[in-house]
Amino acid sequence: MSNIVRTEWLSYAGLEATKQVGVPHVCIHSFDDGHDTAPRSAAGYVKGLLAFTEKEKYGQIATVIAVDGLAKGVGEKGEDTMKLIVANGDEGRIKDGDTLFFNYRSDQMWEIVVVLGLPDKPMEVDHISTMPQYNAEFPFPVAFAPQPTTNVLAEWLAKQGVKQAHIKPRNTHTFFSNGDVETQHVNEKWHMILSPKAAPYDKTSVKAIVDKVAEVIRKGDKEFVRCNFAPQDMKDSEEEKGALPDVTSAVLDIMGLPQPEEMPGRSLLAHDEEKKE
């Protein structure tokens, strides 16, 4: 499981499904690295999962993060936000003959599948199937074949001959809003602003992004300008003694800025899933 938004409900549904089809024993490997969520929010998700397994009298948590716990059943303290927790050692680790069910964001899942399933890697598992296709060159059977997302906003604008600029911090990707396609459309220009490192996540380069937006608009050769910020709840406000996270305060500041006369046009503020507006 992961602590990405709503994933806990998918974990519950997965446990219900395996119980219904008669899988006798389920060990849960919980990935709680805080990616895209507050670093300490995982405790609530794991608590809910424990309550669910106790209510259903089915399933148990084997490990909390990391490949050593997945495959070897061992853990040690590291430099990451969380240290590996092994709940039931050898009994819960991945072994020959096990059936693996993964539910995780594709970039990290890609790495796990490579380590466990490709023949030139340290481990080999007899059989791996994946839900989506992570890479067309992977040999694994796929449950849900790729369904290309077509006519997304950037593609539609390109078809109309609209010149576009997409400005973003490097830790957020126009890739997703462009239908998971890395290729830029005709007359589409990407500006990626490198974010400064700050524990546990990169801080957003707000001023650099805003300056780039202003530069592009003032230049006047783009008819559509898209500015992409990280989700406002990426950082935990409680970790900052009640202060608004960096991204939220920045967005609020930008929303309050007067629009210069040389920047005509309309603006649209959109949000991601059910994240804060």
N, C-alpha and C positions, 0 to 999 in steps of 0.2 A: 504494500500500500504506500501511498504518498500523502503528504499533507497539502497537496494542491487543492484548490477550491472544489468542494463537493465530492472529493474522492472517497471520503469516509462512507458515504452512502453507497457508492459503487462497491466498496469492500464488503459492506453488509449484504448487498445483493449477491455478490460472488459467493459468500459463505452460505447463504440460503440456497443458492443453486447447487453447490457441491453437496450440500446436505440432502437435498431432494433427490439427486441422482445416485446417492448411496456411496459417495466417497467417504471411507471410514475415518480418515485422520487428516487434518489440515494444520500445517504449521505456517504461521504468518511472519514474513520478513518485512518489517516496517521501515520505510525510508522517510526519515524525518529530518532532513538537512536544512529545512527552512527556506528552500529555494522558492522565491516569489511570495513568501509569507513570512510573518514575524518569527524570529529565531526560537522563541519559547512557546509558540502556539501548538507545537506537536503534543505537548502533555495532555491537552484537552482532547485531541483526537484519539490518542492511545487510551485514555481513560474511557472514552465512549466505546472504543472497540472492545476493551476488556469487559465492560458492562454488557455489551451485545453477546460476546462469546459465553459469558456466564448465564445470561438469560436463555440462550439457545442450547447451552450445554454442549457446545460444539466449537472446535478450533482453539488454537492456543498461539500466543506470540512466541516466536522462536528467537528472533534477533531484532534489534533496532539499529538499522543502517549497516552497510559495508559488505564487501565481497568476502572477506575472511570469515565473517560470521555466516554468510550464505553457504560457502563451500567447505569451510574447515571447522566451523563451530567454535572458533576462538576469537578473542577480542582483547584489545589493549588500548590504553589511553593515547590519544593523538592530539594534534594541534588544531583539529577542526572545531567548528562550533559545538558539535556534540561528540562524545566518545562512544565507541561501539559498546552496546549492551547485549550480552548473550544470555538469554533466559533459560534455555534448556539444553545447551551444549550439543553433544553428538546426536541426541534424539531429534533435534530440530533442524540439523544442517541438511543441505541438499546431497543426496546419495544416488548411486546407480538405481535405476528402476523407478525413481520418483517422477511424478507429473508436476510440471512447473506451470503456474499461472501468474502472469505478470500484469500489473496495472500501474503504469507509470508514464510520465511524460516521455516523448519519443527520443529526445536527445540523450538522456541518461540511460534509457532502456536499450538504445542502440549499443552503448558501451558494454552493458551487462551481457547482452546476447553475444557480442563479439568474443568476450572473455570465456563464456561458457560453451559456445557452440562451434566456433570455427576451428578447423583441425590444426592450424599452426599456433594455437594459443595453449597456455598451460593446462587448461581443463578441457575435457570432452564429455558432453552429455549425449546419451544415446539418441534422443529425439527432442527437438525444439520446434514448436509452432509459434507463430506470433499473431497477434490480433490484426494490426495493420502491417503494411510492408514498410520496413524501416529503410531498406536499400534494395534496389532492383537486382543487385548482384548477390545478395544473400541467398543461400540455398534452402532456407527454411520455408515450409508450407505456411501459407497466410490464410487466416480466417476471413478477413474482409479485404477484398482486392481494392487497390487504389481507385478512388473516385475523384478525378481532377476537378478542382473548383475553377469554373470558367466565368468569364464576364464579371470579374471582381472590379471594384471601383477604378483601380489604376488601369486595368485592361480596357474598360469601357471608355475612360477618358482618352486613352491612347488612340482608340478607334475613331474618336471624334476629332483627333488632331490636336488635343489639348496638351500644351507643354507643362510638365509637372516637376516639382522638386519635393523630395521626401527627406526630412531632416530628423535625426534621431540619435540618442545615445547608443553606443555600441552594444549595450546589454539589452536593448530591445530591438526587434527586427521588423522591418517592412516586409520581410520574407513571409510572415504569417498572414498579414493583411493582403498580400499579393497572391494568396492561394498557394502558399508553400512553394513558391517559385523564386529561385535566386536570380534569374535573369531579369534585367530591367527592360521595361517596354520602350518602344520608340518614343523619343522625346521625354523620357523619364530619367531624372538625375537623382542619385542618392547621395546625401551628405551624412556621413557617420562621424559623430563627435565622441572622441574617446573620453570615458568617464574616469575620474580620479579614484584610486583605490582607497577604500575605507572599510574597516571591519564592521559587520560581517559581509556587507555588500558594497558594490561600487556606489558612491554618491553620484547623483545626476549632475552633469555639467550644465546647469541651468543657464548661466549667463552666456556661455559659449553657444548654446543652442539658440537662445533668443537672439543673440547677435547675428548668427547665421541666417535665421528667419528674416530678420530685418534687412540684412544685406541682399538676400535673394529677392525680397519683395521690392526693395528700392531699385534694384537693377532693372526690374520690369520685364524680363524676358520669359517669365513663367506665369501661366494663367491659374495654376492650382499649386498651392503650397501645403504640404502636410507635415505637421510637427508631432512627433511621437515621444511621449514621456512614459516612464515606467509607471505601473499601477501605484496609486497613492498610498495603498496600505502595504507596500513592500517592506517598509521598515516599521518596527514596533514603537508606537508613540510612548508606551510605558517605559521602554528602554531609555528614552530621552527625558525622563522626569516630567512627563506630561506635555512636553513641547510637541508641536506638530512635526511629523516626519519631514525630511528635506523636500521630498517631491510635492507633498500636499501644500506646504507653505509657498513653494515656488509657483505652483499652478495658481494659487489664490492671488499671489502678487501680480502675476502676468495678466490674470483676468481683470485686475483693477487698473492696469496701465492705460493711459489715454492713447487712442489710435492716431498716429501722425497723419497729417493731411496727405502726404505722399503715399499712403498705404490704403487705397480705396479697396472696396470689395466686401465680402461677407465672411464671417467666421462661424465655425461649427465646433462645439466641444462634445466629443463622444467618449464613452467609457467602455471598459472591458468587462464582460460578464456582469456579475452583480457587485463589482467593486465600487468603492466610494465615488460619489460624483462631486 
